[in-house]
Amino acid sequence: MPGFVLLVRERDDGDPAMRIGYTVTKKIGGAVVRNRMKRRLRALARELLPESGVHGADHVLIGRAGGIERDFAVLRAELVKALGKLNRPQRDRPHA
């Protein structure tokens, strides 16, 4: 199970800017732990979203319990994989 959930929603308002939000629930831990997780998510987003994110969309990274103990390189690989799935053509995506 990944250390976070990535939600992406296109805004369809003509603005090509990407917006990003972060959230970590109290179930993860105290304020120090939640803030550490948010810092890790911000660093990932700063590194990968400008190149691989969806322009004109809102991105939300939701921290999960296992994310705080995970190595940063593993979290990075998980985000690369998630963004790769987003950028595939529609016909290649599995149907739910």
C-alpha positions as CSV (number, residue, x, y, z in Angstrom):
1,M,0.0,0.0,0.0
2,P,1.5,3.4,-0.9
3,G,2.4,6.0,1.6
4,F,-0.1,8.5,0.2
5,V,-3.1,8.9,-2.0
6,L,-3.0,11.2,-5.0
7,L,-6.3,12.8,-6.1
8,V,-6.4,14.9,-9.3
9,R,-9.3,16.8,-10.6
10,E,-9.2,18.9,-13.8
11,R,-10.8,22.4,-13.2
12,D,-11.8,23.1,-16.9
13,D,-11.6,26.9,-16.2
14,G,-9.0,27.7,-18.8
15,D,-6.3,28.4,-16.3
16,P,-3.2,26.2,-17.0
17,A,-1.8,26.6,-13.4
18,M,-1.5,23.5,-11.3
19,R,-2.7,23.7,-7.7
20,I,-1.6,21.4,-4.9
21,G,-3.0,20.6,-1.5
22,Y,-1.7,18.4,1.3
23,T,-3.6,16.7,4.1
24,V,-2.6,14.3,6.9
25,T,-5.2,13.2,9.4
26,K,-4.7,13.0,13.2
27,K,-4.8,9.2,12.9
28,I,-1.2,9.4,11.6
29,G,0.1,10.9,14.8
30,G,0.7,14.1,16.6
31,A,1.4,17.5,15.1
32,V,5.1,16.9,14.7
33,V,4.6,13.7,12.8
34,R,1.8,15.2,10.6
35,N,4.0,18.2,9.8
36,R,6.9,16.0,8.9
37,M,4.7,14.0,6.5
38,K,3.5,17.2,4.9
39,R,7.1,18.4,4.5
40,R,7.9,15.2,2.7
41,L,4.8,15.5,0.5
42,R,5.7,19.1,-0.4
43,A,9.3,18.1,-1.3
44,L,7.9,15.4,-3.6
45,A,5.5,17.7,-5.2
46,R,8.0,20.5,-5.7
47,E,10.4,18.0,-7.5
48,L,7.9,16.0,-9.7
49,L,4.7,18.0,-10.3
50,P,6.1,20.8,-12.6
51,E,7.2,18.1,-15.1
52,S,4.6,15.3,-14.6
53,G,1.5,17.0,-13.1
54,V,-1.7,17.7,-15.0
55,H,-1.8,21.4,-16.1
56,G,-5.1,23.1,-15.2
57,A,-5.9,20.6,-12.4
58,D,-6.0,20.4,-8.7
59,H,-3.7,17.9,-7.1
60,V,-4.2,16.6,-3.5
61,L,-1.7,14.4,-1.7
62,I,-3.2,12.6,1.3
63,G,-0.6,11.2,3.7
64,R,-1.2,7.6,4.9
65,A,0.1,5.8,8.0
66,G,2.9,4.0,6.3
67,G,4.3,7.1,4.6
68,I,6.2,8.5,7.5
69,E,8.4,5.4,8.0
70,R,9.0,4.9,4.3
71,D,12.3,5.8,2.6
72,F,12.0,9.1,0.6
73,A,13.2,7.3,-2.5
74,V,10.3,4.8,-2.2
75,L,7.8,7.6,-1.8
76,R,9.3,9.3,-4.9
77,A,9.0,6.1,-6.9
78,E,5.3,5.8,-5.8
79,L,4.5,9.3,-6.9
80,V,6.3,8.8,-10.3
81,K,4.2,5.7,-10.8
82,A,1.0,7.5,-9.9
83,L,1.7,10.4,-12.2
84,G,2.6,8.0,-15.0
85,K,-0.8,6.4,-14.7
86,L,-2.4,9.9,-15.0
87,N,-0.5,10.8,-18.1
88,R,-1.3,7.6,-20.0
89,P,-3.8,8.1,-22.9
90,Q,-7.4,7.4,-21.9
91,R,-7.7,4.2,-24.0
92,D,-4.7,2.6,-22.1
93,R,-6.4,3.1,-18.6
94,P,-8.2,0.1,-17.1
95,H,-11.9,0.5,-16.8
96,A,-13.4,0.4,-13.3
